[in-house]
């Protein structure tokens, strides 16, 4: 059997479709919407607000001794 180019003979169809395999192309996904704040950051902020509310004296109560004067 001869070696080199003559070893295989190319056969092309005279009619019909010729199938060509392309290299795989990248397929892009839809962009994901990310939250501006993480869940843990929102929980921390909620705890901080609750702590500030608990530390704030009730309205109409006289200011605690030694506390700085309230701003109007």
PDB file with one MODEL, atoms N, CA, C and O in Angstrom:
MODEL        1
ATOM      1  N   UNK A   1       0.848  -1.172   0.000  1.00  0.00           N
ATOM      2  CA  UNK A   1       0.000   0.000   0.000  1.00  0.00           C
ATOM      3  C   UNK A   1       0.893   1.234   0.000  1.00  0.00           C
ATOM      4  O   UNK A   1       1.854   1.302   0.767  1.00  0.00           O
ATOM      5  N   UNK A   2       0.588   2.210  -0.852  1.00  0.00           N
ATOM      6  CA  UNK A   2       1.433   3.399  -0.948  1.00  0.00           C
ATOM      7  C   UNK A   2       1.288   4.280   0.289  1.00  0.00           C
ATOM      8  O   UNK A   2       0.212   4.355   0.882  1.00  0.00           O
ATOM      9  N   UNK A   3       2.359   4.937   0.670  1.00  0.00           N
ATOM     10  CA  UNK A   3       2.398   5.821   1.831  1.00  0.00           C
ATOM     11  C   UNK A   3       2.205   7.272   1.385  1.00  0.00           C
ATOM     12  O   UNK A   3       2.390   7.597   0.212  1.00  0.00           O
ATOM     13  N   UNK A   4       1.824   8.156   2.346  1.00  0.00           N
ATOM     14  CA  UNK A   4       1.741   9.589   2.070  1.00  0.00           C
ATOM     15  C   UNK A   4       0.375  10.004   1.554  1.00  0.00           C
ATOM     16  O   UNK A   4      -0.644   9.501   2.029  1.00  0.00           O
ATOM     17  N   UNK A   5       0.339  10.931   0.570  1.00  0.00           N
ATOM     18  CA  UNK A   5      -0.897  11.507   0.054  1.00  0.00           C
ATOM     19  C   UNK A   5      -1.798  10.471  -0.620  1.00  0.00           C
ATOM     20  O   UNK A   5      -3.018  10.533  -0.466  1.00  0.00           O
ATOM     21  N   UNK A   6      -1.251   9.563  -1.329  1.00  0.00           N
ATOM     22  CA  UNK A   6      -2.032   8.614  -2.107  1.00  0.00           C
ATOM     23  C   UNK A   6      -2.680   7.546  -1.237  1.00  0.00           C
ATOM     24  O   UNK A   6      -3.453   6.738  -1.752  1.00  0.00           O
ATOM     25  N   UNK A   7      -2.393   7.512   0.072  1.00  0.00           N
ATOM     26  CA  UNK A   7      -2.949   6.480   0.934  1.00  0.00           C
ATOM     27  C   UNK A   7      -4.457   6.651   1.108  1.00  0.00           C
ATOM     28  O   UNK A   7      -5.169   5.653   1.228  1.00  0.00           O
ATOM     29  N   UNK A   8      -4.968   7.891   1.125  1.00  0.00           N
ATOM     30  CA  UNK A   8      -6.395   8.136   1.285  1.00  0.00           C
ATOM     31  C   UNK A   8      -6.893   8.958   0.115  1.00  0.00           C
ATOM     32  O   UNK A   8      -6.249   9.915  -0.314  1.00  0.00           O
ATOM     33  N   UNK A   9      -8.055   8.568  -0.396  1.00  0.00           N
ATOM     34  CA  UNK A   9      -8.642   9.303  -1.507  1.00  0.00           C
ATOM     35  C   UNK A   9      -9.830  10.087  -0.969  1.00  0.00           C
ATOM     36  O   UNK A   9     -10.694   9.521  -0.299  1.00  0.00           O
ATOM     37  N   UNK A  10      -9.882  11.381  -1.254  1.00  0.00           N
ATOM     38  CA  UNK A  10     -10.953  12.250  -0.764  1.00  0.00           C
ATOM     39  C   UNK A  10     -12.205  12.018  -1.590  1.00  0.00           C
ATOM     40  O   UNK A  10     -12.150  11.980  -2.819  1.00  0.00           O
ATOM     41  N   UNK A  11     -13.338  11.864  -0.907  1.00  0.00           N
ATOM     42  CA  UNK A  11     -14.602  11.650  -1.600  1.00  0.00           C
ATOM     43  C   UNK A  11     -15.558  12.757  -1.201  1.00  0.00           C
ATOM     44  O   UNK A  11     -15.872  12.904  -0.020  1.00  0.00           O
ATOM     45  N   UNK A  12     -16.026  13.537  -2.161  1.00  0.00           N
ATOM     46  CA  UNK A  12     -16.985  14.610  -1.923  1.00  0.00           C
ATOM     47  C   UNK A  12     -18.294  14.253  -2.612  1.00  0.00           C
ATOM     48  O   UNK A  12     -18.270  13.743  -3.732  1.00  0.00           O
ATOM     49  N   UNK A  13     -19.441  14.506  -1.972  1.00  0.00           N
ATOM     50  CA  UNK A  13     -20.720  14.188  -2.603  1.00  0.00           C
ATOM     51  C   UNK A  13     -21.004  15.126  -3.777  1.00  0.00           C
ATOM     52  O   UNK A  13     -20.639  16.301  -3.740  1.00  0.00           O
ATOM     53  N   UNK A  14     -21.649  14.610  -4.804  1.00  0.00           N
ATOM     54  CA  UNK A  14     -22.000  15.421  -5.984  1.00  0.00           C
ATOM     55  C   UNK A  14     -23.261  16.239  -5.723  1.00  0.00           C
ATOM     56  O   UNK A  14     -23.424  17.317  -6.294  1.00  0.00           O
ATOM     57  N   UNK A  15     -24.154  15.742  -4.868  1.00  0.00           N
ATOM     58  CA  UNK A  15     -25.367  16.483  -4.520  1.00  0.00           C
ATOM     59  C   UNK A  15     -25.691  16.243  -3.054  1.00  0.00           C
ATOM     60  O   UNK A  15     -25.200  15.286  -2.456  1.00  0.00           O
ATOM     61  N   UNK A  16     -26.513  17.107  -2.475  1.00  0.00           N
ATOM     62  CA  UNK A  16     -26.850  16.990  -1.065  1.00  0.00           C
ATOM     63  C   UNK A  16     -26.007  17.940  -0.228  1.00  0.00           C
ATOM     64  O   UNK A  16     -25.352  18.841  -0.753  1.00  0.00           O
ATOM     65  N   UNK A  17     -26.035  17.726   1.064  1.00  0.00           N
ATOM     66  CA  UNK A  17     -25.317  18.616   1.969  1.00  0.00           C
ATOM     67  C   UNK A  17     -24.007  17.989   2.405  1.00  0.00           C
ATOM     68  O   UNK A  17     -23.888  16.772   2.553  1.00  0.00           O
ATOM     69  N   UNK A  18     -23.049  18.843   2.601  1.00  0.00           N
ATOM     70  CA  UNK A  18     -21.757  18.424   3.114  1.00  0.00           C
ATOM     71  C   UNK A  18     -21.696  18.861   4.576  1.00  0.00           C
ATOM     72  O   UNK A  18     -21.833  20.049   4.870  1.00  0.00           O
ATOM     73  N   UNK A  19     -21.496  17.936   5.476  1.00  0.00           N
ATOM     74  CA  UNK A  19     -21.466  18.241   6.900  1.00  0.00           C
ATOM     75  C   UNK A  19     -20.058  18.624   7.318  1.00  0.00           C
ATOM     76  O   UNK A  19     -19.091  17.920   7.029  1.00  0.00           O
ATOM     77  N   UNK A  20     -19.964  19.754   8.005  1.00  0.00           N
ATOM     78  CA  UNK A  20     -18.663  20.215   8.496  1.00  0.00           C
ATOM     79  C   UNK A  20     -18.810  20.462   9.987  1.00  0.00           C
ATOM     80  O   UNK A  20     -19.727  21.169  10.404  1.00  0.00           O
ATOM     81  N   UNK A  21     -17.944  19.907  10.783  1.00  0.00           N
ATOM     82  CA  UNK A  21     -17.985  20.132  12.227  1.00  0.00           C
ATOM     83  C   UNK A  21     -17.193  21.386  12.552  1.00  0.00           C
ATOM     84  O   UNK A  21     -16.022  21.514  12.193  1.00  0.00           O
ATOM     85  N   UNK A  22     -17.857  22.313  13.244  1.00  0.00           N
ATOM     86  CA  UNK A  22     -17.194  23.548  13.669  1.00  0.00           C
ATOM     87  C   UNK A  22     -16.664  23.366  15.082  1.00  0.00           C
ATOM     88  O   UNK A  22     -17.112  22.500  15.833  1.00  0.00           O
ATOM     89  N   UNK A  23     -15.713  24.194  15.414  1.00  0.00           N
ATOM     90  CA  UNK A  23     -15.208  24.189  16.790  1.00  0.00           C
ATOM     91  C   UNK A  23     -16.311  24.727  17.703  1.00  0.00           C
ATOM     92  O   UNK A  23     -17.090  25.586  17.290  1.00  0.00           O
ATOM     93  N   UNK A  24     -16.380  24.235  18.925  1.00  0.00           N
ATOM     94  CA  UNK A  24     -17.401  24.686  19.871  1.00  0.00           C
ATOM     95  C   UNK A  24     -17.205  26.166  20.181  1.00  0.00           C
ATOM     96  O   UNK A  24     -16.103  26.604  20.513  1.00  0.00           O
ATOM     97  N   UNK A  25     -18.277  26.918  20.068  1.00  0.00           N
ATOM     98  CA  UNK A  25     -18.220  28.356  20.356  1.00  0.00           C
ATOM     99  C   UNK A  25     -18.761  28.594  21.764  1.00  0.00           C
ATOM    100  O   UNK A  25     -19.548  27.802  22.283  1.00  0.00           O
ATOM    101  N   UNK A  26     -18.331  29.688  22.366  1.00  0.00           N
ATOM    102  CA  UNK A  26     -18.809  30.028  23.708  1.00  0.00           C
ATOM    103  C   UNK A  26     -20.253  30.504  23.635  1.00  0.00           C
ATOM    104  O   UNK A  26     -20.613  31.272  22.742  1.00  0.00           O
ATOM    105  N   UNK A  27     -21.073  30.054  24.562  1.00  0.00           N
ATOM    106  CA  UNK A  27     -22.458  30.477  24.643  1.00  0.00           C
ATOM    107  C   UNK A  27     -22.600  31.299  25.914  1.00  0.00           C
ATOM    108  O   UNK A  27     -22.300  30.824  27.009  1.00  0.00           O
ATOM    109  N   UNK A  28     -23.057  32.531  25.762  1.00  0.00           N
ATOM    110  CA  UNK A  28     -23.181  33.423  26.913  1.00  0.00           C
ATOM    111  C   UNK A  28     -24.541  33.236  27.581  1.00  0.00           C
ATOM    112  O   UNK A  28     -25.557  33.060  26.909  1.00  0.00           O
ATOM    113  N   UNK A  29     -24.544  33.276  28.893  1.00  0.00           N
ATOM    114  CA  UNK A  29     -25.777  33.136  29.674  1.00  0.00           C
ATOM    115  C   UNK A  29     -26.366  34.522  29.935  1.00  0.00           C
ATOM    116  O   UNK A  29     -25.714  35.546  29.730  1.00  0.00           O
ATOM    117  N   UNK A  30     -27.609  34.522  30.388  1.00  0.00           N
ATOM    118  CA  UNK A  30     -28.217  35.782  30.794  1.00  0.00           C
ATOM    119  C   UNK A  30     -27.474  36.309  32.008  1.00  0.00           C
ATOM    120  O   UNK A  30     -27.056  35.519  32.855  1.00  0.00           O
ATOM    121  N   UNK A  31     -27.296  37.621  32.120  1.00  0.00           N
ATOM    122  CA  UNK A  31     -26.615  38.155  33.305  1.00  0.00           C
ATOM    123  C   UNK A  31     -27.472  37.955  34.547  1.00  0.00           C
ATOM    124  O   UNK A  31     -28.698  38.056  34.493  1.00  0.00           O
ATOM    125  N   UNK A  32     -26.824  37.674  35.649  1.00  0.00           N
ATOM    126  CA  UNK A  32     -27.531  37.463  36.907  1.00  0.00           C
ATOM    127  C   UNK A  32     -27.592  38.788  37.668  1.00  0.00           C
ATOM    128  O   UNK A  32     -26.611  39.531  37.720  1.00  0.00           O
ATOM    129  N   UNK A  33     -28.739  39.071  38.249  1.00  0.00           N
ATOM    130  CA  UNK A  33     -28.912  40.293  39.028  1.00  0.00           C
ATOM    131  C   UNK A  33     -28.419  40.010  40.443  1.00  0.00           C
ATOM    132  O   UNK A  33     -28.940  39.132  41.131  1.00  0.00           O
ATOM    133  N   UNK A  34     -27.418  40.759  40.861  1.00  0.00           N
ATOM    134  CA  UNK A  34     -26.847  40.578  42.188  1.00  0.00           C
ATOM    135  C   UNK A  34     -27.371  41.659  43.126  1.00  0.00           C
ATOM    136  O   UNK A  34     -27.533  42.805  42.707  1.00  0.00           O
ATOM    137  N   UNK A  35     -27.638  41.323  44.376  1.00  0.00           N
ATOM    138  CA  UNK A  35     -28.111  42.338  45.322  1.00  0.00           C
ATOM    139  C   UNK A  35     -26.995  43.331  45.645  1.00  0.00           C
ATOM    140  O   UNK A  35     -25.815  42.979  45.646  1.00  0.00           O
ATOM    141  N   UNK A  36     -27.383  44.568  45.916  1.00  0.00           N
ATOM    142  CA  UNK A  36     -26.401  45.586  46.278  1.00  0.00           C
ATOM    143  C   UNK A  36     -25.838  45.333  47.665  1.00  0.00           C
ATOM    144  O   UNK A  36     -24.678  45.640  47.941  1.00  0.00           O
ATOM    145  N   UNK A  37     -26.667  44.770  48.536  1.00  0.00           N
ATOM    146  CA  UNK A  37     -26.222  44.448  49.895  1.00  0.00           C
ATOM    147  C   UNK A  37     -26.424  42.956  50.111  1.00  0.00           C
ATOM    148  O   UNK A  37     -27.401  42.368  49.647  1.00  0.00           O
ATOM    149  N   UNK A  38     -25.490  42.369  50.816  1.00  0.00           N
ATOM    150  CA  UNK A  38     -25.626  40.943  51.121  1.00  0.00           C
ATOM    151  C   UNK A  38     -26.645  40.751  52.231  1.00  0.00           C
ATOM    152  O   UNK A  38     -26.975  41.688  52.958  1.00  0.00           O
ATOM    153  N   UNK A  39     -27.133  39.541  52.351  1.00  0.00           N
ATOM    154  CA  UNK A  39     -28.122  39.217  53.382  1.00  0.00           C
ATOM    155  C   UNK A  39     -27.525  39.425  54.768  1.00  0.00           C
ATOM    156  O   UNK A  39     -28.188  39.950  55.663  1.00  0.00           O
ATOM    157  N   UNK A  40     -26.272  39.014  54.942  1.00  0.00           N
ATOM    158  CA  UNK A  40     -25.642  39.161  56.260  1.00  0.00           C
ATOM    159  C   UNK A  40     -25.453  40.636  56.618  1.00  0.00           C
ATOM    160  O   UNK A  40     -25.592  41.008  57.783  1.00  0.00           O
ATOM    161  N   UNK A  41     -25.138  41.484  55.625  1.00  0.00           N
ATOM    162  CA  UNK A  41     -24.995  42.914  55.903  1.00  0.00           C
ATOM    163  C   UNK A  41     -26.338  43.515  56.307  1.00  0.00           C
ATOM    164  O   UNK A  41     -26.397  44.353  57.206  1.00  0.00           O
ATOM    165  N   UNK A  42     -27.422  43.089  55.645  1.00  0.00           N
ATOM    166  CA  UNK A  42     -28.744  43.597  56.018  1.00  0.00           C
ATOM    167  C   UNK A  42     -29.114  43.163  57.431  1.00  0.00           C
ATOM    168  O   UNK A  42     -29.709  43.943  58.175  1.00  0.00           O
ATOM    169  N   UNK A  43     -28.771  41.923  57.819  1.00  0.00           N
ATOM    170  CA  UNK A  43     -29.048  41.454  59.179  1.00  0.00           C
ATOM    171  C   UNK A  43     -28.266  42.274  60.197  1.00  0.00           C
ATOM    172  O   UNK A  43     -28.809  42.648  61.236  1.00  0.00           O
ATOM    173  N   UNK A  44     -26.991  42.559  59.907  1.00  0.00           N
ATOM    174  CA  UNK A  44     -26.180  43.364  60.820  1.00  0.00           C
ATOM    175  C   UNK A  44     -26.757  44.770  60.979  1.00  0.00           C
ATOM    176  O   UNK A  44     -26.814  45.301  62.088  1.00  0.00           O
ATOM    177  N   UNK A  45     -27.185  45.368  59.868  1.00  0.00           N
ATOM    178  CA  UNK A  45     -27.761  46.709  59.947  1.00  0.00           C
ATOM    179  C   UNK A  45     -29.058  46.698  60.754  1.00  0.00           C
ATOM    180  O   UNK A  45     -29.326  47.632  61.509  1.00  0.00           O
ATOM    181  N   UNK A  46     -29.861  45.646  60.596  1.00  0.00           N
ATOM    182  CA  UNK A  46     -31.109  45.542  61.352  1.00  0.00           C
ATOM    183  C   UNK A  46     -30.813  45.426  62.849  1.00  0.00           C
ATOM    184  O   UNK A  46     -31.466  46.074  63.667  1.00  0.00           O
ATOM    185  N   UNK A  47     -29.821  44.594  63.204  1.00  0.00           N
ATOM    186  CA  UNK A  47     -29.433  44.466  64.615  1.00  0.00           C
ATOM    187  C   UNK A  47     -28.907  45.785  65.169  1.00  0.00           C
ATOM    188  O   UNK A  47     -29.178  46.141  66.316  1.00  0.00           O
ATOM    189  N   UNK A  48     -28.154  46.506  64.344  1.00  0.00           N
ATOM    190  CA  UNK A  48     -27.602  47.792  64.780  1.00  0.00           C
ATOM    191  C   UNK A  48     -28.725  48.796  65.032  1.00  0.00           C
ATOM    192  O   UNK A  48     -28.708  49.517  66.030  1.00  0.00           O
ATOM    193  N   UNK A  49     -29.709  48.842  64.117  1.00  0.00           N
ATOM    194  CA  UNK A  49     -30.840  49.758  64.306  1.00  0.00           C
ATOM    195  C   UNK A  49     -31.625  49.404  65.568  1.00  0.00           C
ATOM    196  O   UNK A  49     -32.045  50.286  66.317  1.00  0.00           O
ATOM    197  N   UNK A  50     -31.818  48.091  65.794  1.00  0.00           N
ATOM    198  CA  UNK A  50     -32.548  47.656  66.990  1.00  0.00           C
ATOM    199  C   UNK A  50     -31.787  48.036  68.255  1.00  0.00           C
ATOM    200  O   UNK A  50     -32.397  48.438  69.246  1.00  0.00           O
ATOM    201  N   UNK A  51     -30.467  47.913  68.233  1.00  0.00           N
ATOM    202  CA  UNK A  51     -29.660  48.276  69.403  1.00  0.00           C
ATOM    203  C   UNK A  51     -29.734  49.776  69.651  1.00  0.00           C
ATOM    204  O   UNK A  51     -29.812  50.203  70.803  1.00  0.00           O
ATOM    205  N   UNK A  52     -29.712  50.581  68.601  1.00  0.00           N
ATOM    206  CA  UNK A  52     -29.825  52.039  68.762  1.00  0.00           C
ATOM    207  C   UNK A  52     -31.195  52.421  69.306  1.00  0.00           C
ATOM    208  O   UNK A  52     -31.299  53.302  70.159  1.00  0.00           O
ATOM    209  N   UNK A  53     -32.254  51.760  68.816  1.00  0.00           N
ATOM    210  CA  UNK A  53     -33.599  52.040  69.315  1.00  0.00           C
ATOM    211  C   UNK A  53     -33.710  51.675  70.791  1.00  0.00           C
ATOM    212  O   UNK A  53     -34.343  52.398  71.561  1.00  0.00           O
ATOM    213  N   UNK A  54     -33.103  50.565  71.190  1.00  0.00           N
ATOM    214  CA  UNK A  54     -33.168  50.137  72.588  1.00  0.00           C
ATOM    215  C   UNK A  54     -32.369  51.083  73.486  1.00  0.00           C
ATOM    216  O   UNK A  54     -32.736  51.297  74.641  1.00  0.00           O
ATOM    217  N   UNK A  55     -31.292  51.644  72.967  1.00  0.00           N
ATOM    218  CA  UNK A  55     -30.447  52.530  73.767  1.00  0.00           C
ATOM    219  C   UNK A  55     -31.028  53.943  73.846  1.00  0.00           C
ATOM    220  O   UNK A  55     -30.687  54.702  74.754  1.00  0.00           O
ATOM    221  N   UNK A  56     -31.895  54.298  72.908  1.00  0.00           N
ATOM    222  CA  UNK A  56     -32.479  55.643  72.890  1.00  0.00           C
ATOM    223  C   UNK A  56     -33.538  55.750  73.990  1.00  0.00           C
ATOM    224  O   UNK A  56     -34.383  54.866  74.127  1.00  0.00           O
ATOM    225  N   UNK A  57     -33.493  56.838  74.776  1.00  0.00           N
ATOM    226  CA  UNK A  57     -34.512  56.993  75.836  1.00  0.00           C
ATOM    227  C   UNK A  57     -35.881  57.255  75.202  1.00  0.00           C
ATOM    228  O   UNK A  57     -35.951  57.810  74.105  1.00  0.00           O
ATOM    229  N   UNK A  58     -36.944  56.875  75.858  1.00  0.00           N
ATOM    230  CA  UNK A  58     -38.290  57.109  75.314  1.00  0.00           C
ATOM    231  C   UNK A  58     -38.552  58.606  75.173  1.00  0.00           C
ATOM    232  O   UNK A  58     -37.985  59.420  75.902  1.00  0.00           O
ATOM    233  N   UNK A  59     -39.414  58.953  74.230  1.00  0.00           N
ATOM    234  CA  UNK A  59     -39.724  60.371  73.998  1.00  0.00           C
ATOM    235  C   UNK A  59     -40.456  60.957  75.197  1.00  0.00           C
ATOM    236  O   UNK A  59     -41.285  60.291  75.816  1.00  0.00           O
ATOM    237  N   UNK A  60     -40.147  62.194  75.514  1.00  0.00           N
ATOM    238  CA  UNK A  60     -40.795  62.884  76.636  1.00  0.00           C
ATOM    239  C   UNK A  60     -40.109  62.610  77.962  1.00  0.00           C
ATOM    240  O   UNK A  60     -40.439  63.246  78.963  1.00  0.00           O
ATOM    241  N   UNK A  61     -39.181  61.699  77.996  1.00  0.00           N
ATOM    242  CA  UNK A  61     -38.470  61.406  79.249  1.00  0.00           C
ATOM    243  C   UNK A  61     -37.376  62.444  79.418  1.00  0.00           C
ATOM    244  O   UNK A  61     -36.801  62.899  78.428  1.00  0.00           O
ATOM    245  N   UNK A  62     -37.076  62.827  80.650  1.00  0.00           N
ATOM    246  CA  UNK A  62     -35.989  63.789  80.862  1.00  0.00           C
ATOM    247  C   UNK A  62     -34.661  63.146  80.495  1.00  0.00           C
ATOM    248  O   UNK A  62     -34.490  61.936  80.647  1.00  0.00           O
ATOM    249  N   UNK A  63     -33.713  63.955  80.010  1.00  0.00           N
ATOM    250  CA  UNK A  63     -32.428  63.404  79.628  1.00  0.00           C
ATOM    251  C   UNK A  63     -31.687  62.829  80.832  1.00  0.00           C
ATOM    252  O   UNK A  63     -31.831  63.315  81.954  1.00  0.00           O
ATOM    253  N   UNK A  64     -30.918  61.821  80.594  1.00  0.00           N
ATOM    254  CA  UNK A  64     -30.163  61.177  81.673  1.00  0.00           C
ATOM    255  C   UNK A  64     -29.080  62.147  82.171  1.00  0.00           C
ATOM    256  O   UNK A  64     -28.558  62.942  81.390  1.00  0.00           O
ATOM    257  N   UNK A  65     -28.745  62.084  83.464  1.00  0.00           N
ATOM    258  CA  UNK A  65     -27.698  62.972  83.980  1.00  0.00           C
ATOM    259  C   UNK A  65     -26.361  62.651  83.319  1.00  0.00           C
ATOM    260  O   UNK A  65     -25.990  61.486  83.177  1.00  0.00           O
ATOM    261  N   UNK A  66     -25.661  63.673  82.928  1.00  0.00           N
ATOM    262  CA  UNK A  66     -24.354  63.507  82.297  1.00  0.00           C
ATOM    263  C   UNK A  66     -24.442  63.282  80.792  1.00  0.00           C
ATOM    264  O   UNK A  66     -23.410  63.181  80.128  1.00  0.00           O
ATOM    265  N   UNK A  67     -25.649  63.201  80.241  1.00  0.00           N
ATOM    266  CA  UNK A  67     -25.817  62.996  78.795  1.00  0.00           C
ATOM    267  C   UNK A  67     -25.666  64.348  78.100  1.00  0.00           C
ATOM    268  O   UNK A  67     -26.043  65.378  78.658  1.00  0.00           O
ATOM    269  N   UNK A  68     -25.123  64.348  76.903  1.00  0.00           N
ATOM    270  CA  UNK A  68     -24.992  65.632  76.177  1.00  0.00           C
ATOM    271  C   UNK A  68     -26.372  66.150  75.809  1.00  0.00           C
ATOM    272  O   UNK A  68     -27.305  65.365  75.642  1.00  0.00           O
ATOM    273  N   UNK A  69     -26.513  67.468  75.682  1.00  0.00           N
ATOM    274  CA  UNK A  69     -27.812  68.037  75.349  1.00  0.00           C
ATOM    275  C   UNK A  69     -28.257  67.599  73.944  1.00  0.00           C
ATOM    276  O   UNK A  69     -27.439  67.449  73.037  1.00  0.00           O
ATOM    277  N   UNK A  70     -29.563  67.402  73.792  1.00  0.00           N
ATOM    278  CA  UNK A  70     -30.121  66.952  72.498  1.00  0.00           C
ATOM    279  C   UNK A  70     -30.103  68.107  71.512  1.00  0.00           C
ATOM    280  O   UNK A  70     -30.334  69.259  71.880  1.00  0.00           O
ATOM    281  N   UNK A  71     -29.833  67.794  70.284  1.00  0.00           N
ATOM    282  CA  UNK A  71     -29.847  68.812  69.220  1.00  0.00           C
ATOM    283  C   UNK A  71     -31.267  68.994  68.710  1.00  0.00           C
ATOM    284  O   UNK A  71     -32.031  68.034  68.607  1.00  0.00           O
ATOM    285  N   UNK A  72     -31.607  70.221  68.396  1.00  0.00           N
ATOM    286  CA  UNK A  72     -32.957  70.485  67.902  1.00  0.00           C
ATOM    287  C   UNK A  72     -32.976  70.625  66.412  1.00  0.00           C
ATOM    288  O   UNK A  72     -34.035  70.850  65.826  1.00  0.00           O
TER     289      UNK A  72
ENDMDL
END
